[in-house]
Amino acid sequence: MKVKVVVFPGSNCDHDTEHVFRNVLKQDVEMLWHKEVSLGDCDLVILPGGFSYGDYLRTGAMARYSPVMKAVEQFANDGGTVFGICNGFQVLCEAGLLPGALMRNACLQFRCMHVHVRVETTRSPLTHDLMQGQVLRVPIAHGDGNYFADHTTLNDLIDNDCILFRYSTPDALILNDANPNGSIYNIGGICNKTRNVFGLMPHPERASEEAVGCTDGRLMLQSLIRSLEKDKLHSERLVTA
Amino acid sequence: MKAKITVRLKKTVHDPQGEAIREAFEHMGYTGVASVRQGKVFDIEFEGAGRTEAQPVLEDVARKILANPIIEEYVIDLEEES
């Protein structure tokens, strides 16, 4: 798969993401500076974690207007797969490619810790190879991960099966105590209705190798790559048939 | 032409920062403050544009970047031209 990792001024998980996709998942990865206006040949765009524009104004608010984002929006609207991690999730919400907004953590603390998330649906590339109800242990590191959606939007997310992950206890219970940032409905990750754009606050790229003590993130990323490979194979067969 | 845009969280959105500030007031001994809501103010100065030119620009930047309409609302104040 051809993976493009967008680099905004202030991105700081771009190289972790590059490393995992290239060296662990063995994919073809290129970095894309935010001033680029074209994505080139591309199967997957990743907006990585970090602090684009120093989180000035609101997280993701300025990155959303970086030149590259026009191409990302076009790619997403044409059905291309776009994945936002942490700050990338914030950028996707600001851009309107995902519903809702990410606000300051309700506890007002920057939360850097491992949390548990429960897989809510397998109907997404990121969760396709996981099991509904499965609990993953993944790291978070953010000050603005408090997901907010108004009543209508939240019901829309639920009705359309667009909630991918909810913060839970290790034994899969959805409790306030398991919610690190005050997110509504314990939401940790969502996808859009067409299921090709998704974002989450946890960092799967920081949990993909034994050396970092946790490999649950790799399960998500492997699922993503396998789903894309299957789709590509399927569409190639359609073309040759 | 000068303008001021004030952005604040919608009343229906919880403001943990405002709540923390209210609590600090209590620590200072000022009890009886019911609520504090934190917002942002942007002072904007145009190069020679008049009210008619400035108004739509202010509306556009307020809606599209300075405020996130999902969680925030804004007020535009145009300062009298001298």
Interface residues (C-beta under 8 A of the other chain):
Chain A: L57 R58 A61 M62 Y65 C93 E94 G100 A101 M103 R104 N105 A106 C107 L108 N146 F148 A149 D150 G182
Chain B: T12 V13 H14 P16 Q17 A20 I65 L66 N68 I70 I71
